[in-house]
Amino acid sequence: MNYFSDLCILAANDTERCGQRFEARVTDTVGLSYIVKGEIDFTCKDGERAVLGPGTVYWTWPGLDVRLGPHGGAYWHEMWLVVTGPRTRRWLETGLLPRTTSPFQLLRLRHEFESLFRQVVNLGQPTDGDERARQVHLIEGMFLTLNEDRRLSHRQGPVETAILDLGDRIRRAPFERYRFAREAARLGVSYSRFRRLFRQIVHRPPHDWVLHWRMQAAARLLERSEGPVHELAAGLGYDNYRYFARLFRKHVGLSPRGFRRSLPPTHNISRPAPAQHAADHHA
């Protein structure tokens, strides 16, 4: 299996609590990361700062200047991969891994991409030749899925584009009041079609998407504040604490008090830096 020896897999991991800010120039590696939960601030070269959330892939290559860190001081959860070798140069030369001014992408094909990434992570750093060959195929399959996802994006119509923009606006401002029947009428579609398209594009129903991001915002507030949890809930408009706690557990996975107890003394848990070698990639 020498055919696959031109790719060195330095690290492949699933890190649930990333929190470190990072700024550097990528040296001789290619990195690929997929955000499972949370948000990050991301800037490369002279580009504008972007906030990347769940379902977003970002990638790096040699010579790229990168700055990233937790958005709003919260943790994020991502799967990440760092590789090097002659094969990575071919990826860049052929455009399989594009050099773009914005090297990130919000996926529609999330299930397919995440499934491939988890298989790569589960294989770790195999010594068996067949497993190594499979891992290389899986990695290149992820890049092919990215390209297919990009082609799907280019085929979007105005309604689909507007729904994607609305989903992003909700993510950034979840406590605004959203009237989805009115949004559907504005786009000239029935509410049932609007809801079906929203779920297809954003992967959650509209109201569930709003609640998800409200609870993510509540989690960030819990990390930054020390006041009573019921007062924080009331400040967000939830006078019924039990209802708030049920929503929080559904969308975050822990009760509000359990989430606060799970936080370590410091909120700066290291995340592997995408520009360095494997020795520098351990939290």
N, C-alpha and C positions, 0 to 999 in steps of 0.2 A: 504493500500500500504506500510506496514512496510517492505516488502521485499526490498525496495529501500532506506531504511533509513540508510544503512551502507555506503553511499557515501555523503559527505558534499561538496557542490559546493561553494567554497569560492568566486570565481569571474569568470566571462566569459565576455570578452569585445573585441571590435574592435577598436584599437588605430591607427589612421592614421599617427600621427607624433611622433614616438618614437625616442629618441636621447640620452638617458642616458647610460653611461657605468656602468656595474654592475659586481661585483666579490663577491662571497660568497659560503658557503656550504649550500646545500638544507637541510632543517630540516625535517619536517614531512609532506610534501606535494608532490603531483605529478603535474607537469606542462606540458602543451602541447601548442605549438605555431606554427602558420602557417604564413610564410612571404608572403604578398601579393605584396608589391613593395619594392624596395631598397635592400640593402645588409648589413650584419652584420659580424663582426669578432667574431668567436665562438671558445672557448677552454674549454675542460672539463678534470679534473684530470691532467694526464701528457701527454695528447694527443697534437698533433700538431695543430697549429691554422688553422682553416678552414674559408673560406669566403662563407657564405650562402646567396643565392639570392632568387628571387621570385619562388614560387612553392615548397619551401623547408619546411619541418616539422622538428622541434626539440623538444625533451622532456627531462624532468628532474625527478629525484626521490630522496628520502631521502638518504643523505650521499654523494651525487654527488657534487664535486667542479666545479663551473661554472664561466667562465669569458666571457662576451659578451659586445658588443658596436657597434656603427655605423662604417661601413667600409668607410674610407675616409672622415669622419666627416659629412656625410649626414644623413638625416632622413631615417627611414624605416617605413613601414606600416605593422602591423601584427594583426592577431586575436590570442587571448591567453586565456587560461583556467587554473585555479588552483583548485585542489580538494584534499580532504584528507578523511581518514576513512578506515575501514577494507577491503572494496572492492578493494582499490588500492593495498593492499598487495597481494590479489589474482591475480590481473593483473600481478604483477611482478613475483609471484611464478609460474604462469602457462605459462609465456612468452608472454601473450597478449600484454604487454608493455615490450619489451626486454631491459635488461641491456647490453649495447654494449659499446665498446671503442669509437665509433662514433655515439652518439645518435641523428642523424639527417638523413634525407632522402629526396632526390629530387624526387618528385612524377611524375608518368605518369598519374595517375587517379586524376588529379587536380580538374576537375569539380565536380566529385563525392564527394571528400573530402571537398572541399570548401563549397559545398552546405550543407553538414552535419554540418560543423562548424558554418555557418551562422544561421542555425536553432537553434543550441545550444545557440549562443550569443543572438538571438532574444528572447529566452525564459527567459534570465536573471537568476534570482534566484526565481523560482516559489514557491508559497506556496500551490497551489492546488496539490493534490496527483497524479492525472492523468498526469498533466503537468510535474511533477517531474519525474514520471516513464518514460515518453516520453524522457525527457532530458537525463536520464541515458542510455536509449537504444540508443539514438543518439551518445552519447560519446563512448559507446562500439562499435557502428557501425564505428566510425572513426578509432578505433584501428584495427578493422577487415579489413577496407579498406587499412590501412597501410600494414598489413600482405599480403593482396592480391597483392598490388603494389610491395612488395618485391619479391613475387613469379614470377610476370611478369618480373621483372628485371633479375632474375636468368635464365629466358628462352630466354634472348636476344642473338642474334647471333653476329658475329664479325662486320658486317656492322652496325647494330644498336648501338653497343657499340662505334664504331668509330664516328658515328654521334653524340652521346651523348657527347663524349669527345670534338668533334669539337665545339659543342654548348657552352660548358664550356670555351673553349679557346677563343671563340669570346666574351663571357661575360667579360673575364679578360683582353682582348686586342682588343677592338672593332675597333681601328683605323688601324689595320693591313690590308693589301690588301688580300682579300679572293677570290679565283677563284673556284667557286663551280663546274663548269663543269670539271675542273681538279681534284677536290676532288672526284667527282663521278667516273671518269675514274680510279683513283687510287684504289677505292674500288671495281672496276669491275662491276658497275651497270650503267644503263642509267641515264641521268640527270633527266628525268621525274620521275623515281623511286626514285632517291636520294632526289629530292625535296619533293615527297610525304612522304617518310620516315622521312625526317627532320621535316616536319610539324606535322606528327603524334607523333614524340618523343618529340620535343621541343615546340610544340604548336604554332609555327609561321613559315612562309616561311623563307628560308635562308637569303635573302636580308633584309627582314623586321626585322629579329632577329638582324642583324648587326646594322641597323639604330636605333632600340630600345636601344641598349646598348651604342651607340654613344651619343644619347640624354640624357641617364642617366648619362654618364660621363660629358656631358656639364652641366647638372643640378648641379652636385657636384662642378664643377668649378665656377659656378655662386654663389654658397653658400660661396665659399672661397675667391672670388676676388671682387674687387670694381671697376674695370675698365669698360669702355664702352662695352656694350653687342656686338656691331658689331665687335669690335676688338677681343673679345673672339671668336666669330664665325669664323673670318678670321684666327685666330691662329689655329683653328681646321680644316682648309681647306675649309671653306664655305665662299667664297668671296661674294656670292649672299645672303645677309642677309634675304631677304624675303623668299627664299627657306628654309634657316635654321630655320626661325621662324615658318614656316608651319610644318616642321618636328618636331620641338620641341613641338608645341602645340598638334600634333597628338599623340606623345609618352609620354608626361608628363602631358598634360591636361590644361596647361596654356601657354601663350606667354612667351618668355624669360624674358621680362621686368615685366610682371605680376607675374611670378614666383619669381623674386627677390623682388618685392614689398610685396609678401605674407610672406616673411621670417620675423620672430620675431627678436627683437634686439639681443637676445642671441640664439645660436644654440644648447642649451643643455636642450631641453624639456624632462621632465622625462618620462621614460617608466616603467611600472610595473615590479618589480623584480620577477623572477620566483621562488625564494626560500622562500619567506616570506608569511605571512598570508594576508588575504584580506585587512586589514587595511593599509598595506604597498603597496597596489597595485594600488593606484590611482595616475594618472599623475599630 
